[in-house]
């Protein structure tokens, strides 16, 4: 079973690992809020929605487990059929460079690093505690978003702040979306029949949260997100790269503290802040087609920043062999892919517009015949990576 716990949600999938089959998937939403509910979709069956009061993560997971063994909707005869649980954990700091079996020490270390990801790790931690209480004899594994990027060299992950602050607080670039990058990069190289250890790859994970990573010879050498997921690309509600002086100036002028500033750059900025329309790219593009100039500006800013990072990472690696798009926007938005790759022919990047147009929710190669760079759209599957890591670690216990 794979769990991805957010502050007020739980995404879940149940795998039969012999065949990599997804038996059940869904999400619990609005935990601790009015109108909480659970979406549940069993293999080859329509989605079912259950309404009810879900006060905390443990109750949410109890709901999930209860439906899994229910007579009407379940797919398990007993919870004993769940052999392991894999958890997505956003931040592992420098402590965790790979997925690990969860024990009491690991729990404490995940809790300690929560200050580096206050919006994510506490929720991940709650999911671990809840599952420990509900299925105490089932092994659990933590799979960290940041672990993939621990191969970055020091000159890439360090900030130009006093070195003592790095030693004292661990302030450095960590990066995120690592589980997604692992999947799409391996998938891309396998599809092309090339050795991952010889390739220069730029991968763009574009969703409400967005990042871009340079992978050289199979290792992440740089990524756009930093200590937190705020740095880097313009996102749905996050500011992305920002002059530090701007934030200090606003704190002084608006007389706001750290909490309000954190909310400003995480929740009210990005595409939502610029367009005033939405954080959803679909709604923004509709507004742009209707003549909304701010929506047009937002899209131009969004794609311009991606393009800058592609160029920067091509420079850092001395070229580029493969460009990958993934994530909700990367997989489904042909306009973003077109604008992002426009005028990059000098890098060998040339799009086939007929293939790209209308491409959604499926894997494809979208480069023109004379493009030197392979351009790929690969739907990500982070849950499968978590499940595979969990199986690998648990098998070692036997």
C-alpha positions as CSV (number, residue, x, y, z in Angstrom):
1,X,0.0,0.0,0.0
2,X,1.3,3.5,-0.9
3,X,0.3,6.6,1.1
4,X,0.9,10.2,0.2
5,X,-0.4,12.3,3.1
6,X,-0.9,16.0,2.7
7,X,-2.0,18.5,5.4
8,X,-5.7,17.8,4.8
9,X,-5.6,14.9,2.3
10,X,-4.4,11.3,1.8
11,X,-3.7,9.9,-1.6
12,X,-3.5,6.1,-1.6
13,X,-2.9,3.2,-4.0
14,X,-3.0,-0.6,-3.3
15,X,-0.6,-2.6,-5.6
16,X,-0.4,-6.3,-6.4
17,X,3.4,-6.2,-7.0
18,X,3.7,-9.5,-8.8
19,X,2.1,-7.8,-11.9
20,X,2.5,-4.1,-10.9
21,X,-1.3,-3.9,-10.9
22,X,-3.2,-1.1,-9.1
23,X,-6.0,-2.8,-7.3
24,X,-7.4,0.3,-5.7
25,X,-6.6,4.1,-5.8
26,X,-8.2,7.2,-4.5
27,X,-7.9,10.2,-2.2
28,X,-9.3,11.4,1.2
29,X,-10.0,15.1,1.1
30,X,-10.7,17.9,3.6
31,X,-9.5,16.1,6.6
32,X,-10.5,18.0,9.7
33,X,-12.7,20.3,7.7
34,X,-16.4,20.5,6.8
35,X,-17.4,18.4,3.8
36,X,-14.7,15.7,4.1
37,X,-15.0,12.8,1.8
38,X,-13.2,9.8,0.3
39,X,-12.9,8.9,-3.4
40,X,-12.3,5.2,-4.0
41,X,-11.8,3.5,-7.4
42,X,-11.4,-0.3,-7.6
43,X,-9.7,-1.9,-10.6
44,X,-12.3,-2.2,-13.5
45,X,-15.0,-0.5,-11.4
46,X,-16.4,3.0,-11.4
47,X,-15.3,5.5,-8.8
48,X,-17.3,5.7,-5.5
49,X,-17.5,8.7,-3.2
50,X,-18.0,8.3,0.5
51,X,-19.1,11.3,2.6
52,X,-18.4,11.6,6.3
53,X,-16.7,13.4,9.1
54,X,-12.9,12.6,8.9
55,X,-11.3,14.4,11.8
56,X,-7.7,13.4,11.4
57,X,-5.3,11.3,9.4
58,X,-5.8,8.1,11.5
59,X,-9.6,8.2,11.0
60,X,-8.9,8.8,7.2
61,X,-6.7,5.7,7.0
62,X,-9.3,3.7,9.1
63,X,-11.9,4.6,6.4
64,X,-9.6,3.5,3.6
65,X,-8.8,0.2,5.3
66,X,-12.4,-0.4,6.2
67,X,-13.5,-0.1,2.6
68,X,-10.7,-2.3,1.4
69,X,-12.2,-5.2,3.3
70,X,-15.8,-4.3,2.9
71,X,-18.2,-6.8,1.4
72,X,-19.6,-4.5,-1.3
73,X,-16.5,-2.5,-2.4
74,X,-13.5,-4.3,-1.0
75,X,-10.8,-6.2,-2.8
76,X,-9.2,-7.9,0.3
77,X,-10.5,-10.7,2.5
78,X,-8.4,-9.4,5.4
79,X,-6.0,-6.6,6.2
80,X,-3.4,-9.3,6.7
81,X,-3.1,-9.3,2.9
82,X,-1.3,-5.9,3.2
83,X,2.3,-7.0,3.4
84,X,4.0,-3.5,3.5
85,X,3.2,0.2,3.4
86,X,5.3,2.8,1.5
87,X,5.1,6.5,2.5
88,X,6.0,9.5,0.3
89,X,8.0,11.8,2.6
90,X,8.8,15.2,1.1
91,X,12.0,16.1,2.9
92,X,14.8,13.9,4.1
93,X,17.4,16.6,4.6
94,X,21.0,15.3,4.3
95,X,20.2,12.4,6.7
96,X,18.4,10.3,4.1
97,X,20.0,9.7,0.7
98,X,17.8,6.7,-0.1
99,X,14.6,5.0,0.9
100,X,14.6,3.3,4.3
101,X,12.7,0.9,6.5
102,X,10.9,3.0,9.2
103,X,11.8,2.3,12.8
104,X,11.6,4.5,15.9
105,X,14.8,6.3,15.0
106,X,13.7,7.0,11.5
107,X,10.4,8.4,12.8
108,X,12.3,10.8,15.1
109,X,14.6,11.9,12.3
110,X,11.7,12.6,9.9
111,X,10.1,14.7,12.6
112,X,13.3,16.6,13.2
113,X,13.7,17.6,9.6
114,X,10.1,18.8,9.5
115,X,11.2,22.4,10.0
116,X,12.7,22.2,6.5
117,X,9.4,21.3,5.0
118,X,6.7,22.6,7.5
119,X,3.9,22.3,4.9
120,X,4.7,18.6,4.0
121,X,6.7,16.6,6.5
122,X,4.3,16.9,9.4
123,X,1.5,15.4,7.3
124,X,3.8,12.6,6.1
125,X,4.7,12.0,9.7
126,X,1.1,11.8,10.8
127,X,0.4,9.1,8.1
128,X,3.3,7.0,9.4
129,X,2.1,7.3,13.0
130,X,-1.5,6.4,12.0
131,X,-0.4,3.3,10.0
132,X,1.9,2.3,12.9
133,X,-1.2,2.3,15.2
134,X,-3.6,0.6,12.8
135,X,-1.2,-2.0,11.4
136,X,1.6,-2.3,13.9
137,X,3.1,-5.5,12.6
138,X,3.3,-4.4,8.9
139,X,6.7,-3.0,7.8
140,X,6.7,0.6,6.6
141,X,9.1,2.3,4.2
142,X,9.9,6.0,3.7
143,X,10.6,7.2,0.2
144,X,12.0,10.7,0.1
145,X,11.5,13.3,-2.6
146,X,14.9,14.9,-1.8
147,X,17.0,11.7,-1.9
148,X,17.3,11.7,-5.7
149,X,19.1,15.0,-5.6
150,X,21.7,14.1,-3.0
151,X,24.1,13.5,-6.0
152,X,24.3,17.2,-6.7
153,X,27.8,18.6,-6.3
154,X,28.5,21.1,-3.5
155,X,28.9,24.0,-5.9
156,X,25.4,23.4,-7.1
157,X,23.6,22.9,-3.8
158,X,25.3,25.6,-1.7
159,X,23.8,29.1,-1.2
160,X,26.1,32.1,-1.0
161,X,25.4,32.6,2.6
162,X,27.9,32.3,5.5
163,X,29.1,28.7,5.5
164,X,28.5,28.6,9.2
165,X,24.7,28.8,8.6
166,X,24.9,25.7,6.4
167,X,26.7,23.8,9.1
168,X,24.4,25.0,11.8
169,X,21.0,24.7,10.1
170,X,21.6,22.6,7.0
171,X,20.6,25.5,4.7
172,X,21.3,24.4,1.2
173,X,19.4,23.3,-2.0
174,X,17.7,19.9,-1.6
175,X,15.3,19.8,-4.5
176,X,12.0,17.9,-4.7
177,X,9.9,15.7,-7.2
178,X,12.8,13.2,-7.0
179,X,10.6,10.1,-7.1
180,X,8.9,11.5,-10.3
181,X,12.3,12.1,-11.9
182,X,13.5,8.6,-11.1
183,X,10.6,7.1,-12.9
184,X,10.5,9.3,-16.1
185,X,14.2,9.3,-16.7
186,X,14.5,5.6,-16.4
187,X,11.4,5.1,-18.5
188,X,12.7,7.5,-21.1
189,X,16.1,5.8,-21.5
190,X,14.5,2.4,-21.6
191,X,12.1,3.5,-24.3
192,X,14.9,4.9,-26.4
193,X,17.2,1.9,-25.7
194,X,20.0,4.2,-24.5
195,X,22.3,3.8,-21.5
196,X,21.2,6.3,-18.8
197,X,24.8,6.6,-17.7
198,X,25.8,8.3,-21.0
199,X,22.9,10.7,-21.4
200,X,22.4,14.5,-20.7
201,X,18.8,14.9,-19.7
202,X,16.6,17.9,-18.8
203,X,13.4,16.8,-17.1
204,X,10.5,19.2,-16.5
205,X,7.9,18.2,-13.8
206,X,5.2,20.8,-14.5
207,X,2.1,20.8,-12.3
208,X,0.7,23.1,-9.6
209,X,4.1,22.6,-8.1
210,X,6.8,22.7,-10.8
211,X,10.5,22.0,-11.0
212,X,13.2,21.2,-13.6
213,X,16.2,19.0,-13.1
214,X,19.5,18.4,-15.0
215,X,20.5,14.7,-15.0
216,X,23.9,13.9,-16.3
217,X,25.1,10.3,-16.6
218,X,22.2,9.1,-14.5
219,X,22.7,11.5,-11.6
220,X,20.9,14.7,-10.7
221,X,23.5,17.5,-10.9
222,X,21.2,20.5,-10.4
223,X,17.5,21.2,-9.8
224,X,15.3,24.3,-9.6
225,X,13.7,23.8,-6.2
226,X,15.8,24.6,-3.2
227,X,15.7,24.4,0.6
228,X,11.9,24.5,0.2
229,X,9.6,24.0,-2.9
230,X,9.2,27.8,-3.3
231,X,12.4,28.3,-5.3
232,X,12.8,27.9,-9.0
233,X,10.0,28.0,-11.6
234,X,6.9,30.0,-11.4
235,X,4.1,27.7,-10.1
236,X,0.4,27.7,-9.5
237,X,0.5,29.7,-6.3
238,X,4.3,29.8,-5.5
239,X,6.5,32.7,-6.5
240,X,9.5,30.8,-7.6
241,X,12.8,32.7,-8.0
242,X,12.5,36.0,-6.2
243,X,14.9,38.8,-5.3
244,X,15.3,38.4,-1.5
245,X,15.2,42.2,-1.2
246,X,11.6,42.2,-2.5
247,X,10.4,40.1,0.4
248,X,12.2,42.2,3.0
249,X,10.8,45.3,1.3
250,X,7.2,44.0,1.4
251,X,7.5,42.9,5.0
252,X,8.5,46.4,5.9
253,X,5.9,48.2,3.7
254,X,3.0,45.9,4.5
255,X,4.1,45.4,8.1
256,X,3.8,41.6,7.9
257,X,5.7,38.9,9.7
258,X,7.1,35.6,8.7
259,X,3.8,33.7,8.8
260,X,2.1,36.2,6.4
261,X,5.1,36.3,4.2
262,X,5.2,32.5,4.0
263,X,1.5,32.5,3.0
264,X,2.2,35.3,0.4
265,X,4.9,33.4,-1.5
266,X,3.4,29.9,-1.1
267,X,-0.4,30.5,-1.5
268,X,-1.1,33.9,-3.2
269,X,1.7,34.2,-5.8
270,X,2.7,32.4,-9.0
271,X,0.1,32.1,-11.7
272,X,-2.8,33.0,-9.3
273,X,-1.0,36.1,-8.2
274,X,-0.2,37.4,-11.7
275,X,-3.4,36.5,-13.5
276,X,-5.9,37.0,-10.8
277,X,-7.9,34.2,-12.5
278,X,-6.8,30.9,-11.1
279,X,-3.8,28.7,-10.3
280,X,-5.2,26.1,-12.8
281,X,-3.5,26.4,-16.2
282,X,-6.7,25.3,-18.0
283,X,-8.7,28.2,-16.7
284,X,-5.9,30.6,-17.4
285,X,-5.7,29.6,-21.0
286,X,-9.4,29.9,-21.4
287,X,-9.2,33.5,-20.0
288,X,-6.3,34.2,-22.3
289,X,-8.3,33.1,-25.4
290,X,-11.1,35.5,-24.2
291,X,-8.6,38.4,-24.3
292,X,-7.5,38.5,-20.7
293,X,-4.1,40.3,-20.9
294,X,-3.0,39.3,-17.4
295,X,-3.6,35.6,-18.2
296,X,-1.5,36.1,-21.3
297,X,1.3,37.7,-19.3
298,X,1.2,34.8,-16.7
299,X,1.6,32.2,-19.4
300,X,4.4,34.1,-21.1
301,X,6.2,34.4,-17.7
302,X,5.6,30.7,-16.9
303,X,7.0,29.4,-20.2
304,X,9.9,31.9,-20.3
305,X,11.2,30.8,-17.0
306,X,11.1,27.1,-18.0
307,X,13.0,28.0,-21.2
308,X,15.7,29.9,-19.2
309,X,16.3,26.8,-17.0
310,X,16.5,24.5,-20.0
311,X,19.2,26.7,-21.5
312,X,21.0,27.0,-18.2
313,X,21.1,23.2,-17.6
314,X,22.2,22.5,-21.2
315,X,25.1,24.9,-20.4
316,X,25.8,23.2,-17.1
317,X,26.0,19.7,-18.8
318,X,27.7,20.8,-22.0
319,X,24.7,19.9,-24.1
320,X,21.4,18.0,-24.0
321,X,20.3,14.6,-25.4
322,X,16.8,14.2,-24.0
323,X,14.1,16.7,-22.9
324,X,11.3,15.2,-20.9
325,X,7.9,16.7,-20.0
326,X,5.9,15.2,-17.1
327,X,3.4,16.3,-14.4
328,X,-0.2,17.4,-14.9
329,X,0.7,20.4,-17.1
330,X,3.8,18.8,-18.8
331,X,1.8,15.7,-19.8
332,X,-1.4,17.5,-20.9
333,X,-0.7,21.0,-22.1
334,X,0.5,21.2,-25.7
335,X,0.6,25.0,-25.6
336,X,3.0,25.1,-22.7
337,X,5.2,22.5,-24.4
338,X,5.1,24.5,-27.7
339,X,6.0,27.9,-26.1
340,X,8.6,26.4,-23.9
341,X,10.5,24.8,-26.8
342,X,10.1,27.7,-29.2
343,X,13.3,29.2,-30.6
344,X,15.5,26.5,-29.0
345,X,16.6,25.0,-32.3
346,X,20.1,26.3,-31.6
347,X,20.3,23.7,-28.9
348,X,19.0,21.0,-31.2
349,X,15.5,21.1,-29.8
350,X,12.8,21.1,-32.5
351,X,9.2,20.2,-31.9
352,X,6.9,18.3,-34.2
353,X,3.8,20.4,-33.9
354,X,1.5,17.9,-35.5
355,X,2.4,15.2,-32.9
356,X,2.4,17.7,-30.0
357,X,-1.0,19.2,-30.8
358,X,-3.7,17.8,-28.6
359,X,-1.4,15.2,-27.0
360,X,-2.7,14.3,-23.5
361,X,-2.3,11.6,-20.9
362,X,-0.1,9.3,-22.9
363,X,3.6,8.7,-23.6
364,X,5.0,10.0,-26.9
365,X,8.1,11.3,-28.6
366,X,7.2,14.7,-30.0
367,X,10.5,15.9,-31.6
368,X,10.7,16.7,-35.3
369,X,12.6,14.3,-37.6
370,X,15.6,16.6,-37.8
371,X,15.7,17.4,-34.1
372,X,19.0,16.5,-32.5
373,X,17.4,16.3,-29.1
374,X,14.8,13.6,-28.3
375,X,11.7,15.3,-26.8
376,X,9.4,13.0,-24.8
377,X,6.1,13.3,-22.9
378,X,6.1,10.6,-20.1
379,X,3.2,10.4,-17.6
380,X,4.9,10.0,-14.2
381,X,4.1,7.2,-11.8
382,X,5.6,8.2,-8.4
383,X,3.4,5.6,-6.6
384,X,4.9,2.7,-8.5
385,X,8.4,3.9,-7.6
386,X,7.4,4.0,-3.9
387,X,5.9,0.6,-4.2
388,X,9.0,-0.9,-5.8
389,X,11.3,0.6,-3.3
390,X,9.1,-0.7,-0.5
391,X,9.0,-4.2,-2.0
392,X,12.8,-4.2,-2.4
393,X,13.5,-3.1,1.2
394,X,10.9,-5.5,2.7
395,X,12.2,-8.4,0.7
396,X,15.6,-7.9,2.4
397,X,13.9,-8.6,5.8
398,X,13.0,-12.2,4.8
